[in-house]
């Protein structure tokens, strides 16, 4: 009796559901939390948190320009957009 070859399952493409930004330099006792549709930014000094906020805003704007939600973008696309947003927020 000839057996069937096992069917290989196609690996699901990894998806990004959101991005978490964490600032570790906050020492003033303030709890800072910012949420956008795509990101949650927590912690950091006032300066660091502000920079992370700018990054989150730029990231969202760039994603919107592409007409996509974060869940629709590939992992590579999210990484590239995030890297670009970080560079522009410096």
Number of C-alpha atoms within 10 A of each C-alpha: 3 4 5 6 6 6 6 6 6 6 6 6 8 9 13 16 14 14 16 11 18 15 17 12 13 17 11 9 8 11 12 15 14 15 12 13 13 18 21 17 21 19 21 23 18 17 12 16 23 16 18 26 22 17 25 27 18 19 24 21 14 16 20 12 9 9 11 12 14 22 14 14 18 14 16 10 13 20 13 13 20 20 13 15 21 17 10 13 15 9
